Amino acid sequence: MSLLSCNTSDTTFCAPKKVKRSTTRRLSLRRTTSLTIVLLVVIAFATAYEIFNVVRQGSVHEQIVVRSAWGMLVLLAIVILMLGKYVMQRSLSHIESQLRTLKDEESIDPFDIYESDDLKPVMKALSDYVDHVRTRLDRLRLQKKELDIQMRFSDAERRNIEAIVHGISDVVLVIDSFGELIMANAAAEKLFNFHLDQIRHRPIERVLEDGSLASLIKDARTNNQQSIGKHVEYATVREGKSQTYDITLSTFIDADGQSRGVVAVFHNITREREIAQVKADFVSSVSHELRTPLSSIKAYVEMLTDNEAHDERQKREFYKIIQLETDRLQRMIGNILDISRIESGIVVVDREWMAPNEMIKDVLGMISPQADEKDISLQCELGESLPEIRADRDMLYRTVLNLVSNAIKYTQQSGCITVRTNVDEDTDRYVITVTDNGMGISADDLPHIFDRFYRSKDCGADAKGTGLGLSLVKQIVEKVHHGQVSVASERGKGTTVKLYFPIERSIHGVVRYGKADDSGCGR
């Protein structure tokens, strides 16, 4: 006979531990009961016999012997009864100890039945029950292991999904079947101004301030029809700016056809709408601007075809107008293409080390005939020993040409235009300045002068143009050369445009300087 002892952390059966046999095994409740009955019968006969002897007036000695024997039998019966009670308590204590072992330990071991025959049926039934419990416990342990594996797998999947959701730049909201928010990414927290840890498992109606949006998500959740990629447009105002979102609602349906939740993805299409509007405005503006020179060319061509020119002088005048409108149309198309190439990043930039002073002299020399027509003085104040810059010469030439040409257009007869070059010591940048004393720009028009096709109504009658020159200047300076353009103007007093270019170091980390410039320019 043995008791089983094992480590509670081990689920396998343990080796039996030998236990010293009880000295009371030969005594059982049945035996002690039989002996007690026999003794009681003997005592009864002895009592009857004593009574009989007393009646017969036996000797005193005999009466003492009989009474002593009677007392010994009574004492023996009491001892046997107490021994039987001890055996019973010992057996019950053994059962109690094993039951406590079952309660305190994870493992359930079979009972070692070594007690008396009277307790064997009870112990056998209890042992069978313990075997049944042990079998069920083993099954439950196996199920627990499987559930633990599934829980770890589910937790890993949940973490992966959360990582994916938080990695999405679009706003993502996940609502469960009860209409409560269970997941949201950082973009959603920023848009709707909440912290997920504080509002998790809160009804979506209490999370979103916009009741119409909450109702939209709720309707998608309660629809009980699987919907993948249902798109709804949503407009809102955030920080004083109008924003438009394309919401994709996806409803999940279980095997019973019941909704298990909905995922709402908010894609910000504000920039796309703005770009589409800009494109529409651009096409409209281009169409309008192209229509004017084309209409003029077509009209004069029709006049020439219909022989409406009466002499050669008038024909030459028509031809000159057609040529001017054609040049204007060509410049407009060229500027549009250049701006488009720069914005799309496909323009070819040929950077080289150059001294802008030489390029500026070429510009003033080329445009001086236009200045002569209006008796405008072209002055240049080119700094000496200025560093070279890395730039695309052709683009920079067109930039300065556009600025000086604009200055000539909007400067009255006998005006003055000055071009300067210097280095801004505070910002360590190369500066090209074009200043005129012309009509200037009003405060209302100043913020819009770099917009495409924008032309001030006040200046429209004084000079013709496409409204693309300054837009191209800004694109070339800021996007191609990473510089900056600034404009200062006052109506009736003139305009000053400054172009800032970064001064780069050569491959050896030093600044390259151009040759000293001793020659003047202008008239």
Secondary structure as UniProt FT lines:
FT   STRAND          2..4
FT   TURN            8..9
FT   STRAND          16..18
FT   TURN            23..26
FT   HELIX           29..56
FT   HELIX           60..104
FT   TURN            117..119
FT   HELIX           120..167
FT   STRAND          171..176
FT   TURN            177..178
FT   STRAND          180..184
FT   HELIX           186..192
FT   HELIX           196..199
FT   TURN            200..201
FT   HELIX           204..207
FT   HELIX           211..221
FT   TURN            222..223
FT   STRAND          230..238
FT   TURN            239..240
FT   STRAND          241..253
FT   TURN            255..256
FT   STRAND          259..268
FT   HELIX           270..305
FT   TURN            306..307
FT   HELIX           312..344
FT   STRAND          351..354
FT   HELIX           356..373
FT   TURN            374..375
FT   STRAND          377..382
FT   STRAND          389..392
FT   HELIX           393..409
FT   TURN            413..414
FT   STRAND          416..424
FT   TURN            425..428
FT   STRAND          429..436
FT   TURN            443..445
FT   HELIX           446..448
FT   TURN            449..450
FT   TURN            452..453
FT   TURN            457..462
FT   HELIX           469..474
FT   HELIX           475..480
FT   STRAND          484..490
FT   TURN            491..493
FT   STRAND          494..502
FT   TURN            507..508
//
